[in-house]
Amino acid sequence: METVNSLWDSEGFRRALPLGLAFLALYQILGPNKSSNWSEPPVIKSPLEEVERLSSTAKNDLPYPPDALPGARDVSSPYGTIRVYEWGPSSGSKVLLIHGISTPCISLAGVAKNLVDRGYRVMLFDLFGRGFSSSPDPLTNPQNIQLFTTQILLALASSPLSWTGEHKFRLVGYSLGGGIAASFTSYFPDLVESLVIIAPSGLLRASRIHWTSRLIYGGLIPRSLVHFLVGRRLGGGFTPAGSHSKSGNPETTPGRVIEAEMPDEEEKRDHPALMPDSQASLFEDRPGISVADAVKWQLENHQGFLSAFVSSIQHAPISEQQGRWEVVKANKNKLRGGKVLMVLGSDDGVIVKDEVEQDARGVLGDDGLEVQLIEAGHDLPIVKPVEVVQHILTFWKD
């Protein structure tokens, strides 16, 4: 002890101590075990680079060609590139559309086109991990409302026109995009002029999530095994008619994920999207493009799609979002007409009309919500885009 005290009292030791501590701190910051702090988060690239190497003919034959919509641009960001489409009159009212969990943004092409034909300026983008957007690794950047909010703001900031400030924009969300749109509006009530949600997630009842989904996505099963199981089911086609129960949520059950935004076997008689000899086209001039083909193409060509999908199931605003919707209600006077428009499919087995309307009214109130029904399934903006837009325009009263 006397030796330690004498060392502490020595003038040389006291002079060397601060320098030694400084070197120790510098090593802790810059040492080899800390080098990962200086690297950018890993990003999984989209298939765009490979697609651009194809011939013009080969590109046109793709289920999702890079020129499928007008006004395409690729926005660079720390999270990878974002594929954005923006077109329509520059002086028109601005409408941002957000797609669902498994489809790229071309699922809303019909709605967007009809809005442009009526003088609106529209913007769509592929969510991270879908279409031609990159995917930040879900291990470092899970697919939650924080990530989606960042992506929305990045897309808006990339426009040559102002989408914020004095001139607000109108927000239309479909399926998962509806849950994202409602949450975004709750955080940015001064940016959103009007909120339209089509067959939205966000208030999905817990009873609608099958126990197998809870097991698969609950975090107890190793990530690699979850990806294997989900990938196998996604690549295995549709579940035979009658072999699944309506009590499970198709958007959170891997065996029916592709079906979630397309007609199921029982609906084929009314909606021809998956008829054996014909698929409902998203574009009149491109009969080969359907949602089913686009989703399958993503699974086979986008290395980030599967992990993004799984992460969305685990972290996205799909259920239990009453708290965020309460904030929307508190700021409803900032919305056009003081209410939210919800468009539902009368035969939707994913977002059940009676349940979601009851739960939405319980949060937003009867005076804060307008509900319109369309005779369709969960694919209503795909097979009935004209009717969807008619309800939107009536609601906006432009």
C-alpha positions in Angstrom: 0.0 0.0 0.0 2.9 2.4 0.8 4.4 1.6 -2.6 1.1 2.6 -4.3 0.8 5.8 -2.3 4.4 6.7 -3.1 3.7 6.1 -6.8 0.5 8.2 -6.7 2.4 11.0 -5.0 5.2 11.0 -7.5 5.2 14.0 -9.9 6.1 11.8 -13.0 3.1 9.6 -12.5 0.7 12.5 -12.2 2.1 14.0 -15.4 1.8 10.7 -17.3 -1.6 9.7 -16.0 -3.7 12.2 -18.2 -1.8 11.2 -21.3 -2.3 7.5 -20.6 -6.0 7.9 -20.0 -6.3 9.9 -23.3 -4.6 7.1 -25.2 -6.8 4.5 -23.5 -9.9 6.5 -24.5 -8.7 6.9 -28.1 -8.1 3.2 -28.3 -11.6 2.4 -27.1 -13.0 4.6 -29.8 -10.7 3.7 -32.7 -9.7 0.2 -31.7 -10.4 -2.8 -33.9 -13.3 -3.9 -31.7 -15.1 -0.6 -32.4 -14.4 -0.3 -36.1 -18.0 -1.4 -37.0 -19.2 1.9 -35.5 -17.8 3.7 -38.5 -19.3 1.5 -41.2 -22.5 2.3 -43.0 -25.5 0.1 -42.2 -25.6 -2.9 -44.6 -28.0 -2.4 -47.6 -29.4 -5.1 -49.8 -29.6 -3.8 -53.4 -32.7 -4.0 -55.5 -32.7 -5.9 -58.9 -32.4 -2.6 -60.8 -28.8 -3.0 -61.8 -29.4 -6.4 -63.3 -32.5 -5.3 -65.0 -30.8 -2.3 -66.6 -28.4 -4.8 -68.3 -31.3 -6.5 -70.1 -32.3 -5.6 -73.7 -35.3 -3.4 -74.2 -37.4 -6.4 -75.3 -36.4 -8.4 -72.2 -37.2 -5.4 -69.9 -40.7 -5.1 -71.5 -41.3 -8.7 -70.8 -40.7 -8.4 -67.1 -43.7 -8.5 -64.8 -42.5 -5.2 -63.4 -40.6 -3.2 -66.1 -38.6 -0.2 -64.8 -40.7 2.1 -67.0 -44.1 0.7 -65.9 -45.1 4.1 -64.6 -44.2 7.7 -65.8 -41.9 10.0 -64.0 -39.5 7.4 -62.6 -36.5 8.4 -60.5 -34.1 6.6 -58.1 -33.4 8.5 -54.9 -30.1 7.9 -53.1 -30.2 7.7 -49.3 -28.2 6.2 -46.4 -30.8 3.3 -46.6 -30.2 2.5 -50.2 -32.0 3.8 -53.3 -35.8 4.4 -53.4 -37.7 4.0 -56.7 -40.2 6.9 -56.9 -42.7 7.8 -59.6 -44.2 11.3 -59.9 -46.3 12.7 -62.7 -49.4 14.8 -63.4 -50.0 18.5 -63.7 -47.5 20.5 -61.7 -50.3 22.8 -60.6 -52.6 20.0 -59.5 -53.4 19.0 -55.9 -50.7 16.6 -54.7 -51.5 13.0 -53.7 -49.1 10.6 -52.2 -50.0 6.9 -52.5 -48.5 4.1 -50.3 -48.9 0.4 -51.3 -49.3 -2.8 -49.3 -47.0 -5.3 -47.6 -46.1 -7.6 -50.5 -46.8 -5.7 -53.7 -44.7 -3.0 -55.3 -46.4 0.3 -55.9 -47.8 -0.7 -59.3 -50.7 -2.2 -57.3 -52.0 1.4 -57.1 -51.3 2.2 -60.7 -55.0 2.2 -61.7 -55.9 4.6 -58.8 -53.0 6.9 -59.6 -53.8 7.0 -63.3 -57.4 7.9 -62.7 -56.4 10.7 -60.3 -54.0 12.1 -62.9 -56.7 12.0 -65.5 -58.7 14.3 -63.2 -55.9 16.8 -62.8 -54.1 15.6 -59.7 -50.3 15.3 -59.3 -49.4 11.9 -57.9 -46.4 10.3 -56.3 -45.8 6.6 -55.6 -42.8 4.8 -54.4 -41.7 1.2 -53.7 -41.3 0.5 -50.0 -37.9 -0.6 -48.9 -37.4 -4.2 -50.0 -40.0 -4.1 -52.7 -39.9 -3.5 -56.4 -36.8 -1.4 -57.4 -36.1 0.0 -53.9 -33.2 -1.3 -51.9 -33.6 -2.8 -48.5 -31.6 -1.7 -45.4 -30.8 -4.8 -43.4 -33.8 -5.4 -41.1 -31.4 -6.5 -38.4 -30.1 -2.9 -38.1 -33.2 -1.1 -39.6 -36.4 -3.0 -38.9 -39.4 -2.3 -41.1 -41.3 -0.2 -38.5 -43.0 3.2 -38.7 -39.7 5.0 -38.0 -38.2 3.5 -41.2 -41.4 4.1 -43.3 -41.7 7.7 -42.0 -38.1 8.3 -43.1 -38.7 6.9 -46.5 -41.8 9.0 -47.0 -39.9 12.2 -46.1 -37.0 11.2 -48.4 -39.4 10.6 -51.3 -41.1 14.0 -50.7 -37.8 15.8 -50.5 -36.7 14.4 -53.8 -39.4 16.1 -55.7 -38.7 19.1 -57.9 -42.0 20.6 -56.5 -42.8 21.5 -52.9 -44.9 18.9 -51.2 -44.7 20.5 -47.7 -45.1 23.9 -46.1 -48.0 26.1 -47.3 -49.2 23.5 -49.8 -50.2 20.3 -48.1 -50.6 16.9 -49.8 -53.3 14.3 -49.6 -52.4 10.8 -48.4 -53.8 7.6 -49.7 -52.7 4.3 -48.2 -53.7 0.7 -49.2 -53.6 -2.3 -46.8 -50.3 -1.9 -44.9 -49.9 1.4 -46.6 -53.2 2.5 -44.9 -51.7 1.7 -41.5 -48.5 3.6 -42.4 -50.5 6.5 -43.7 -52.6 6.8 -40.5 -49.5 6.7 -38.3 -47.7 9.2 -40.5 -50.6 11.6 -40.3 -50.7 11.3 -36.5 -47.1 12.5 -36.4 -47.4 15.2 -39.1 -50.9 16.6 -39.0 -49.7 19.9 -40.5 -48.4 18.1 -43.6 -51.4 16.0 -44.5 -54.5 17.8 -46.0 -56.6 14.6 -46.3 -56.3 11.0 -45.2 -57.8 8.2 -47.3 -57.2 4.6 -46.2 -58.2 1.6 -48.4 -58.7 -1.7 -46.6 -56.2 -0.5 -44.0 -54.1 -2.3 -41.5 -53.5 -0.7 -38.1 -56.6 -2.0 -36.2 -56.4 -5.6 -37.1 -57.8 -7.6 -34.2 -55.6 -10.0 -32.4 -58.0 -12.8 -33.0 -57.3 -12.5 -36.7 -53.7 -13.4 -36.3 -53.4 -17.2 -36.4 -51.4 -19.0 -33.8 -49.0 -20.3 -36.4 -48.2 -16.7 -37.4 -47.5 -15.8 -33.8 -45.1 -18.8 -33.6 -43.3 -18.1 -36.9 -42.9 -14.3 -36.4 -42.7 -14.2 -32.6 -38.9 -14.3 -32.5 -38.5 -17.7 -31.0 -37.7 -19.4 -34.2 -34.2 -18.8 -35.8 -34.3 -16.1 -38.5 -32.9 -18.4 -41.1 -35.6 -21.0 -40.5 -38.3 -18.4 -40.6 -37.0 -17.2 -44.0 -36.9 -20.7 -45.2 -40.4 -21.5 -44.2 -41.9 -18.2 -45.5 -39.9 -18.4 -48.7 -41.0 -22.0 -49.4 -44.7 -21.1 -48.8 -44.4 -17.9 -51.0 -42.9 -19.9 -53.8 -45.3 -22.7 -53.4 -48.3 -21.0 -55.0 -51.7 -20.6 -53.5 -53.5 -22.5 -50.8 -56.2 -24.7 -52.4 -59.7 -23.4 -52.1 -61.4 -24.2 -48.8 -58.2 -25.4 -47.1 -57.7 -22.2 -45.1 -59.8 -20.6 -42.4 -61.0 -17.0 -42.6 -60.1 -16.6 -39.0 -56.4 -16.2 -39.9 -55.0 -13.0 -41.3 -53.7 -13.6 -44.8 -51.2 -10.8 -44.5 -49.6 -12.4 -41.5 -49.9 -16.0 -42.6 -47.0 -17.0 -45.0 -49.1 -19.5 -46.9 -51.5 -16.7 -48.1 -49.3 -13.6 -48.3 -49.5 -13.3 -52.1 -53.3 -13.9 -51.9 -53.6 -11.0 -49.4 -53.6 -8.4 -52.1 -55.1 -10.5 -54.8 -58.3 -12.5 -55.1 -58.2 -15.9 -53.5 -59.5 -19.1 -55.1 -63.0 -18.5 -53.9 -63.1 -15.1 -55.4 -62.0 -16.1 -58.9 -65.5 -16.3 -60.1 -66.0 -12.6 -59.5 -62.5 -11.2 -60.0 -60.4 -12.7 -62.9 -57.0 -11.7 -61.7 -55.9 -15.3 -61.3 -57.9 -17.1 -63.9 -55.8 -19.9 -65.4 -56.0 -18.5 -68.9 -56.0 -14.8 -68.1 -54.7 -12.4 -65.4 -56.3 -9.1 -64.7 -54.0 -6.4 -66.1 -52.8 -3.4 -64.1 -52.2 -1.4 -67.3 -54.4 -1.4 -70.4 -51.3 -1.1 -72.7 -49.4 -3.8 -70.8 -51.5 -6.9 -70.6 -48.7 -9.0 -69.2 -48.4 -7.1 -65.9 -50.4 -8.4 -62.9 -49.8 -8.2 -59.2 -49.4 -12.0 -58.9 -46.5 -12.0 -61.5 -44.9 -8.9 -59.9 -44.9 -10.5 -56.4 -43.4 -13.7 -57.7 -40.8 -11.8 -59.6 -39.8 -10.0 -56.4 -39.4 -13.2 -54.5 -37.1 -14.6 -57.2 -35.1 -11.5 -57.9 -35.1 -9.1 -55.0 -32.7 -10.4 -52.3 -34.2 -8.1 -49.7 -37.8 -8.9 -50.3 -38.2 -11.9 -48.0 -36.4 -10.3 -45.0 -38.3 -7.1 -45.5 -41.6 -8.9 -45.6 -40.9 -10.9 -42.4 -39.7 -7.7 -40.6 -42.8 -5.9 -41.7 -45.0 -8.6 -40.1 -43.0 -8.2 -36.9 -42.7 -4.4 -36.7 -45.0 -2.6 -39.0 -48.2 -0.8 -37.9 -50.5 -3.7 -38.6 -52.4 -4.0 -35.3 -52.9 -2.3 -31.9 -52.5 1.2 -33.4 -55.4 2.7 -31.5 -53.1 5.2 -29.8 -51.8 6.7 -33.0 -55.4 6.8 -34.5 -56.5 8.7 -31.3 -53.9 11.4 -32.3 -55.4 11.5 -35.7 -58.8 12.1 -34.1 -57.4 14.8 -31.9 -56.2 16.7 -35.0 -59.1 15.9 -37.3 -60.0 19.5 -37.7 -56.8 19.9 -39.6 -58.0 17.4 -42.2 -60.1 18.3 -45.2 -63.8 17.9 -44.1 -62.7 17.1 -40.5 -62.7 13.3 -41.1 -61.0 10.3 -42.6 -62.3 8.3 -45.6 -62.1 4.6 -45.3 -62.9 2.5 -48.4 -63.5 -1.2 -47.8 -64.3 -4.3 -49.9 -67.6 -5.9 -49.0 -66.1 -9.4 -49.6 -62.6 -8.7 -48.0 -61.4 -11.7 -46.0 -58.3 -9.9 -44.9 -59.6 -6.6 -43.5 -63.2 -7.6 -42.5 -65.5 -4.6 -43.1 -67.7 -5.0 -40.0 -64.8 -5.4 -37.6 -62.6 -2.6 -38.9 -65.5 -0.2 -39.3 -66.6 -0.8 -35.7 -63.1 -0.5 -34.4 -62.3 2.6 -36.4 -65.5 4.4 -35.3 -64.6 3.5 -31.8 -61.4 5.4 -32.1 -62.2 8.2 -34.6 -65.9 8.6 -33.7 -68.9 8.7 -36.1 -68.2 12.3 -37.0 -64.5 11.6 -37.7 -64.9 8.8 -40.2 -66.7 8.2 -43.5 -66.9 4.6 -44.8 -67.6 3.6 -48.3 -68.1 0.0 -49.5 -67.2 -1.5 -52.9 -68.2 -4.9 -54.0 -64.8 -6.5 -54.1 -62.3 -8.4 -52.0 -59.0 -7.1 -50.6 -57.9 -6.3 -54.1 -60.4 -3.5 -54.5 -58.0 -0.8 -55.7 -56.6 -3.2 -58.3 -59.8 -4.5 -59.8 -62.1 -1.5 -59.1 -59.8 1.6 -59.4 -62.4 3.7 -61.0 -64.9 3.2 -58.2 -62.3 3.8 -55.6 -61.4 7.1 -57.2 -65.0 8.1 -57.5 -65.5 7.7 -53.8 -62.3 9.7 -53.1 -63.3 12.5 -55.4 -66.8 12.7 -53.8 -65.1 12.8 -50.4 -62.8 15.6 -51.4 -65.6 17.6 -53.1 -63.2 19.2 -55.5 
